[in-house]
């Protein structure tokens, strides 16, 4: 009876050991299966990315086009362009020369860094050669902004703008205002321990321009203009994908906010009946 009990106990222990060993083998096989699946997915992903890059490059490989790379479909080389800035252009110029192709901000692009080619294009606008701008910039600023129009329309708009900054206007109005603003703004830096020159200079340029255009505005209104303007600038240098939260959508909304603020300011001035000597006042007078 005792020997039978020991035999059954040994068999039970052996069975438990075999079960544990079997589970370990199954777990290892399962881990290997998952690892092989992950490796397979990585291989497929790398192959797919390589195929997409090659396909996008072949789409724009045509006779007459300059050398260059097109990057990913839709996004192109926008990420590298925005991250590297001038270094991106410098590197592309070293690789492909002063005239190369790329895919920036959602559209195929020919980039010219050659002064002779640029001069030729600017002198032959009437012959169909015109400089292009990103689609996001055209969508946000509008197709009738001065940078987007060409030929006679551009000359007319430029003439109207230059009439606001004639030599007499510069001497008697603009330069004294700029000088006063700069002295006042720079004087505020004495109270700061640390100064971010790039950030402060950017804000100073904006505030100085806003003062010339719309005079001395109340601080809350200035902040509204400033926030909307910087969002608009970021939006013009983004991929034109109109989804909530994207820089493009924020840029479009910022343009609407600026339009609203300007209309409200113009209506307020009309209701006041006062005469204003800034650029906005001059344009309103000319419109009337």
Rosetta blueprint (number, residue, H / E / L):
1 X L
2 X H
3 X H
4 X H
5 X H
6 X H
7 X H
8 X H
9 X H
10 X H
11 X H
12 X H
13 X H
14 X H
15 X H
16 X H
17 X H
18 X H
19 X H
20 X H
21 X H
22 X H
23 X H
24 X H
25 X H
26 X H
27 X H
28 X H
29 X H
30 X H
31 X H
32 X H
33 X H
34 X H
35 X H
36 X H
37 X H
38 X H
39 X H
40 X H
41 X H
42 X H
43 X H
44 X H
45 X H
46 X H
47 X H
48 X H
49 X H
50 X H
51 X H
52 X H
53 X H
54 X H
55 X H
56 X H
57 X H
58 X H
59 X H
60 X L
61 X L
62 X L
63 X L
64 X L
65 X L
66 X L
67 X L
68 X E
69 X L
70 X L
71 X L
72 X E
73 X L
74 X L
75 X L
76 X E
77 X L
78 X H
79 X H
80 X H
81 X H
82 X H
83 X H
84 X H
85 X L
86 X H
87 X H
88 X H
89 X H
90 X H
91 X H
92 X H
93 X H
94 X H
95 X H
96 X H
97 X L
98 X L
99 X E
100 X E
101 X E
102 X E
103 X E
104 X E
105 X L
106 X L
107 X E
108 X E
109 X E
110 X E
111 X E
112 X E
113 X L
114 X L
115 X H
116 X H
117 X H
118 X H
119 X H
120 X H
121 X H
122 X H
123 X H
124 X L
125 X H
126 X H
127 X H
128 X L
129 X L
130 X L
131 X L
132 X L
133 X L
134 X L
135 X H
136 X H
137 X H
138 X H
139 X H
140 X H
141 X H
142 X L
143 X L
144 X L
145 X L
146 X L
147 X L
148 X L
149 X L
150 X L
151 X H
152 X H
153 X H
154 X H
155 X H
156 X H
157 X H
158 X H
159 X H
160 X H
161 X H
162 X H
163 X H
164 X H
165 X L
166 X L
167 X H
168 X H
169 X H
170 X H
171 X H
172 X H
173 X H
174 X H
175 X H
176 X H
177 X H
178 X H
179 X H
180 X H
181 X H
182 X H
183 X H
184 X H
185 X H
186 X H
187 X H
188 X H
189 X H
190 X H
191 X H
192 X L
193 X L
194 X L
195 X L
196 X L
197 X H
198 X H
199 X H
200 X H
201 X H
202 X H
203 X H
204 X H
205 X H
206 X H
207 X H
208 X H
209 X H
210 X H
211 X H
212 X H
213 X H
214 X H
215 X L
216 X L
217 X L
218 X L
219 X H
220 X H
221 X H
222 X H
223 X H
224 X H
225 X H
226 X H
227 X H
228 X H
229 X H
230 X H
231 X H
232 X H
233 X H
234 X H
235 X H
236 X H
237 X L
238 X L
239 X L
240 X L
241 X L
242 X L
243 X L
244 X L
245 X L
246 X L
247 X H
248 X H
249 X H
250 X H
251 X H
252 X H
253 X H
254 X H
255 X H
256 X H
257 X H
258 X H
259 X H
260 X H
261 X H
262 X H
263 X H
264 X H
265 X H
266 X H
267 X H
268 X H
269 X H
270 X H
271 X H
272 X H
273 X L
274 X L
275 X L
276 X L
277 X L
278 X L
279 X H
280 X H
281 X H
282 X H
283 X H
284 X H
285 X H
286 X H
287 X H
288 X L
